[in-house]
Amino acid sequence: MKKFDIPEFYRSPIISEVKSKRKIADPRKKDFTPSLLPFDTVDFWIARHFGFCYGVENAIEISYKAISENPNKRIFLLSQMIHNPGVNDDLQGHGIQFLQDTSGKQLIPFESLTEDDVVIIPAFGTSVEIMNQLNEIGVQKSIYNTTCPFVEKVWNRAEKLGQDEHTIIIHGKYNHEETRATFSHSRQNAPSLVVKNMKEAEVLGQFILGEIDTATFNQTFAGKYSDNFSPKDHLDRIGVVNQTTMLATETQEITDYLRSIMIQKFGEAEIKNHIADTRDTLCYATNDNQSATSGLLEVDADFAIVVGGYNSSNTTHLVEMLEEKFPTFFIKDENSIDEAGQLSCFDIHQQVVIEGKLPMKDAQKSKIIITSGASCPDATVDRVIQKILELSKAQTPIEQAIENLVF
């Protein structure tokens, strides 16, 4: 596994030790049970997998390389490098400017760029149209392209599906940077349609079976399919790919559902001619983090804390999973918790920050689940743990707790 050269302040004394012990015990990452980090006042249940994935570490390494190699040049990011405010704030602190916000709104006109400027492509990738614009300007974009290899894998799979005359169904959030990029690449080679969830997949299935008309289809998917897509002509042969940060189980559920629709319409014997097997496009890190979160659901805990950027799709899905069983607090970092245990956390359903209080126990140990999204530095999780240890007045030395780690 490649070792990435990223700034030391992204590393952590607690989580790095926990992960190191787990790696020695489980080098092939087959065990998704959590670790128990015991203190005298608090037990932390820590997910087996969480934090920076390969694509994020790769993007951060390349970004800081761009900074160090271009001290006298203007450096721009197309939009947020990843969905983590701490990482993006630090990059801006090094002088990097954002050209767009996460919705694609222009913050700095492309027309103001020159061929002497440096542009970094974020981990989500970008659209064919934007790449063409940058090519025309002559910006040194190719040197600092941080697009996640697993996102590119989805693009390559979509291209192959298009060559085989499949229509591409993209499971993703239509306005997410990654889905916008995937849709842009996909539609170059095939008719393409974005489906957000199982509810929309069912509308698609109803249309394929002739149970709803084109007007109803268009009402659901307006603005979500390519110009070369015709509902009546392009849904007899399909393949499903996904935004890599979506719930892998939901992508599989949508694929299985659409496969059943195709069997209904064309018969089992003909199914290979009507839907492709695309399980190989699911991101390993997303799968591992979600499987590790499923492992957390098996433990006895008082509440869960999920750390990460509020606009992070993969982090939001971890919150969705955990809140099925536990009171779950989605926080940005340790500054979301004050010295009295009051906290600011994000409500993923109302899409607002709300105030609350950590339900810590006074007379006995609190049992706390903790994990984070793929764009959250381990050092941030460390600081959250340390803040809670201060609140609970823990006396156990961190070194002793790590020595007593249970998994």
C-alpha positions in Angstrom: 0.0 0.0 0.0 1.4 3.4 -1.0 2.6 5.7 1.8 1.5 9.3 1.3 3.5 12.4 2.1 0.9 14.6 3.8 1.5 17.3 6.5 2.2 16.0 9.9 -0.6 17.9 11.6 -3.1 15.5 9.8 -1.6 12.6 11.7 -2.7 11.6 15.2 -1.2 10.0 18.3 -4.3 8.1 19.4 -6.0 7.0 16.2 -2.8 6.2 14.4 -1.9 3.8 17.2 -5.3 2.2 17.2 -5.2 1.7 13.4 -1.6 0.4 13.5 -2.6 -2.3 16.1 -5.6 -3.3 14.0 -3.5 -3.5 10.8 -1.0 -5.9 12.4 -3.8 -8.1 13.7 -5.9 -7.9 10.5 -3.6 -7.0 7.5 -6.2 -8.1 4.9 -9.0 -6.0 6.5 -11.4 -8.9 6.9 -12.6 -8.1 10.4 -15.2 -5.3 10.6 -15.7 -5.4 14.4 -14.9 -2.2 16.3 -12.1 -1.6 18.8 -12.8 -0.8 22.4 -10.5 2.0 23.8 -11.1 1.9 27.6 -10.6 4.8 30.0 -11.7 5.0 33.7 -14.7 7.3 32.9 -15.4 6.5 29.2 -15.3 3.6 26.8 -14.9 4.5 23.2 -16.1 2.1 20.6 -14.0 3.0 17.5 -14.9 1.9 14.0 -12.6 -0.6 12.3 -12.3 1.6 9.2 -12.8 5.4 8.9 -11.0 8.6 8.0 -8.8 9.4 5.1 -9.1 7.0 2.2 -6.6 6.5 -0.6 -8.2 9.0 -2.9 -8.3 11.7 -0.2 -4.7 11.2 0.9 -3.6 11.2 -2.7 -5.4 14.5 -3.3 -3.9 16.1 -0.2 -0.4 15.0 -1.1 -0.7 16.4 -4.6 -2.2 19.7 -3.4 0.6 20.4 -1.0 3.1 19.4 -3.7 1.5 22.0 -5.9 2.0 24.6 -3.2 5.7 23.7 -2.5 6.6 23.6 -6.2 4.9 26.9 -7.2 5.9 29.5 -4.6 5.6 32.4 -7.0 2.5 31.4 -8.9 -1.2 31.9 -8.3 -2.8 28.5 -7.4 -6.4 27.8 -7.8 -8.7 24.9 -6.8 -11.7 24.3 -9.0 -13.8 23.9 -5.8 -13.4 22.4 -2.4 -10.6 19.8 -2.4 -12.8 17.4 -0.3 -15.8 18.0 1.9 -13.9 18.9 5.1 -13.8 22.5 6.3 -10.5 22.1 8.2 -8.6 20.8 5.1 -10.1 23.4 2.8 -9.4 26.2 5.3 -5.8 25.1 5.6 -5.3 25.0 1.8 -6.8 28.5 1.6 -4.4 29.6 4.4 -1.6 28.6 2.0 -2.9 31.0 -0.6 -5.0 28.7 -2.7 -8.2 30.3 -4.1 -11.4 28.5 -5.1 -12.8 29.1 -8.6 -16.2 27.7 -7.8 -18.3 26.7 -4.8 -19.6 23.2 -4.4 -22.8 23.8 -6.4 -20.7 25.0 -9.4 -21.3 28.7 -8.9 -18.4 30.7 -10.3 -16.4 32.6 -7.6 -13.6 33.7 -9.8 -14.1 33.9 -13.6 -12.2 31.4 -15.7 -11.4 34.4 -18.0 -9.1 35.8 -15.3 -6.8 32.8 -15.5 -3.6 32.8 -17.5 -1.4 30.0 -18.7 1.0 30.8 -15.9 -1.5 30.0 -13.2 -1.8 26.6 -11.6 -5.2 24.9 -11.3 -5.8 21.8 -9.0 -8.6 19.4 -10.0 -10.3 18.2 -6.8 -10.7 14.6 -5.7 -14.3 14.6 -7.1 -12.9 15.2 -10.6 -14.5 17.7 -12.9 -16.6 17.9 -16.1 -15.4 17.5 -19.7 -16.7 21.0 -20.4 -14.5 22.6 -17.6 -11.5 20.6 -18.7 -11.9 21.9 -22.2 -12.1 25.5 -20.9 -8.9 25.0 -19.0 -7.3 23.5 -22.1 -8.1 26.5 -24.1 -6.5 28.8 -21.4 -3.4 26.5 -21.3 -3.4 26.1 -17.5 -1.1 23.5 -16.1 -4.0 21.4 -14.9 -2.7 17.9 -15.9 0.2 18.2 -13.4 -2.1 18.6 -10.4 -5.1 16.5 -11.2 -6.2 14.9 -7.9 -9.2 13.0 -9.2 -9.7 9.9 -7.1 -8.7 6.8 -9.0 -11.9 5.1 -8.0 -13.9 7.9 -9.5 -11.9 7.5 -12.7 -12.7 3.8 -12.5 -16.4 4.6 -12.7 -15.8 6.9 -15.7 -13.9 4.1 -17.5 -16.6 1.6 -16.7 -19.3 4.0 -18.0 -17.2 4.5 -21.2 -17.0 0.7 -21.8 -20.8 0.4 -21.1 -21.4 3.1 -23.7 -19.3 1.4 -26.2 -21.4 -1.7 -25.7 -24.5 0.3 -26.3 -25.8 0.5 -22.7 -27.6 3.4 -21.3 -25.9 4.6 -18.1 -27.9 4.8 -14.9 -25.9 6.9 -12.4 -26.9 6.4 -8.7 -26.0 9.7 -7.2 -27.0 13.2 -6.0 -27.5 15.2 -9.1 -25.9 18.4 -7.8 -22.9 16.7 -6.1 -19.6 17.6 -7.7 -18.7 14.0 -8.3 -22.0 13.1 -9.9 -21.9 16.2 -12.1 -18.4 15.1 -13.3 -19.5 11.5 -13.8 -22.6 12.6 -15.7 -20.5 14.8 -18.0 -18.1 12.0 -18.8 -20.8 9.4 -19.2 -22.9 11.4 -21.6 -20.0 11.7 -24.0 -20.3 7.9 -24.7 -23.9 7.0 -23.9 -27.4 8.2 -23.0 -27.2 8.8 -19.3 -29.7 9.3 -16.4 -29.1 10.2 -12.7 -31.2 8.3 -10.1 -30.9 9.6 -6.6 -32.5 6.8 -4.5 -34.8 3.8 -4.5 -37.9 5.9 -4.9 -36.7 7.3 -8.2 -35.5 3.9 -9.3 -39.1 2.6 -8.8 -40.4 5.4 -11.0 -37.8 4.3 -13.6 -38.9 0.7 -13.3 -42.6 1.6 -13.7 -41.8 3.4 -16.9 -39.8 0.5 -18.3 -42.8 -1.8 -17.7 -45.2 0.7 -19.3 -47.0 1.5 -16.1 -46.5 5.3 -16.3 -46.3 7.7 -19.3 -43.4 9.8 -20.6 -44.9 13.0 -19.0 -44.7 11.4 -15.5 -41.2 10.2 -16.2 -40.1 13.7 -17.3 -41.7 15.2 -14.2 -39.5 13.0 -12.0 -36.3 13.2 -14.0 -36.4 16.7 -15.5 -32.8 18.0 -15.9 -31.4 14.7 -14.8 -30.7 13.0 -18.2 -28.5 13.8 -21.1 -29.5 15.5 -24.3 -29.0 12.2 -26.2 -31.4 10.3 -24.0 -34.8 9.2 -25.1 -37.0 7.4 -22.4 -38.8 5.4 -25.1 -35.7 4.3 -26.9 -32.9 4.0 -24.4 -34.1 1.8 -21.5 -33.9 -1.7 -23.0 -30.2 -2.1 -22.3 -28.7 -0.5 -19.1 -25.8 -0.5 -16.7 -25.7 1.1 -13.2 -22.7 3.0 -11.9 -22.6 5.2 -8.8 -21.3 8.3 -7.1 -18.6 6.5 -5.0 -19.7 8.1 -1.7 -23.3 6.8 -1.9 -24.5 3.9 0.3 -23.1 0.8 -1.5 -26.0 -1.3 -0.2 -28.4 1.2 -1.8 -26.6 1.1 -5.2 -26.8 -2.7 -5.0 -30.5 -2.6 -4.1 -31.2 -0.3 -7.0 -29.2 -2.6 -9.4 -31.0 -5.7 -8.1 -34.4 -4.0 -8.5 -33.7 -2.9 -12.0 -32.5 -6.4 -12.8 -35.8 -7.8 -11.6 -37.6 -5.2 -13.8 -35.6 -6.4 -16.8 -36.4 -10.0 -16.0 -40.1 -9.1 -15.9 -39.9 -7.4 -19.2 -37.5 -9.6 -21.2 -37.3 -12.9 -19.3 -34.4 -14.5 -17.3 -32.8 -16.1 -20.3 -32.3 -12.7 -21.9 -31.2 -10.8 -18.8 -27.5 -10.5 -19.8 -28.5 -8.6 -22.9 -30.4 -6.0 -20.9 -28.5 -5.1 -17.7 -24.7 -5.2 -17.1 -23.0 -6.5 -14.0 -21.3 -3.4 -12.5 -20.4 -4.5 -9.0 -16.8 -3.8 -9.8 -17.4 0.0 -9.7 -18.2 0.2 -6.0 -15.5 2.0 -4.0 -13.6 -0.2 -1.6 -13.2 2.6 1.0 -16.9 3.4 1.0 -17.7 -0.3 1.3 -15.2 -0.8 4.2 -16.4 2.3 6.1 -20.0 1.3 5.8 -19.3 -2.3 6.7 -17.3 -1.0 9.8 -20.3 1.1 10.7 -22.5 -2.0 10.5 -20.1 -3.5 13.0 -20.7 -0.6 15.4 -24.4 -1.4 15.3 -23.6 -4.6 17.1 -22.2 -3.0 20.3 -23.9 -1.7 23.4 -23.4 2.1 23.5 -25.1 5.2 24.9 -24.7 7.4 21.9 -22.6 7.9 18.7 -20.5 10.7 17.4 -19.7 11.1 13.7 -17.0 13.6 12.8 -16.8 15.3 9.4 -17.9 18.0 7.0 -21.6 18.7 7.0 -21.7 18.6 3.2 -19.9 15.3 3.0 -22.0 12.6 1.4 -20.2 9.6 2.7 -20.2 11.0 6.2 -24.0 11.7 6.0 -24.6 8.0 5.2 -22.7 6.9 8.2 -24.9 9.1 10.3 -28.0 7.6 8.7 -26.8 4.1 9.6 -25.9 4.8 13.2 -29.1 6.9 14.0 -31.2 3.8 13.3 -30.0 2.5 16.7 -28.3 5.2 18.7 -28.7 8.9 19.5 -26.2 10.2 16.9 -24.4 13.6 16.9 -22.8 14.7 13.6 -20.1 17.3 14.5 -17.5 19.2 12.5 -14.7 19.0 15.0 -13.7 19.4 18.7 -14.8 23.0 18.6 -18.4 21.8 18.2 -18.3 20.7 21.9 -17.8 23.3 24.7 -16.4 22.9 28.2 -19.8 22.2 29.6 -20.7 19.4 27.1 -23.0 21.6 25.1 -22.6 21.0 21.4 -23.5 22.2 17.9 -24.3 19.3 15.6 -25.8 18.9 12.2 -29.3 17.6 11.6 -29.1 15.8 8.3 -32.9 15.7 7.9 -33.6 19.4 8.4 -30.2 20.4 6.9 -29.5 22.8 9.8 -27.1 23.1 12.7 -28.9 22.5 16.0 -27.8 22.8 19.7 -27.7 19.9 22.1 -25.9 18.4 25.0 -23.8 15.2 25.1 -25.7 12.7 27.3 -22.7 11.8 29.4 -23.2 9.7 32.5 -22.1 10.9 35.9 -22.1 7.9 38.1 -20.9 5.3 35.6 -18.9 5.0 32.4 -20.3 6.5 29.3 -20.1 4.2 26.3 -19.5 6.2 23.1 -19.2 5.2 19.5 -16.9 7.3 17.4 -16.2 7.3 13.7 -15.7 9.8 10.9 -16.1 10.3 7.1 -13.4 9.6 4.5 -12.5 13.2 4.3 -11.9 13.8 8.0 -8.3 13.8 9.3 -7.6 11.3 12.1 -6.1 14.2 14.1 -9.6 15.8 14.2 -11.0 12.6 15.7 -8.2 12.6 18.2 -9.0 16.1 19.4 -12.7 15.1 19.8 -11.7 12.1 22.0 -9.4 14.4 24.0 -12.2 16.9 24.5 -14.5 14.2 25.8 -11.8 12.9 28.1 -11.5 16.4 29.6 -15.2 16.6 30.1 -15.4 13.3 31.8 -12.3 14.0 34.0 -10.6 10.8 32.8 -7.4 9.9 34.7 -6.3 6.9 32.6 -3.2 7.8 30.6 -3.8 7.6 26.8 -0.8 5.2 26.5 -2.4 2.8 29.0 -5.7 2.9 27.2 -4.0 2.1 23.9 -2.1 -0.7 25.6 -5.5 -2.1 26.8 -7.2 -1.8 23.4 -9.7 -4.6 22.8 -10.7 -5.9 19.4 
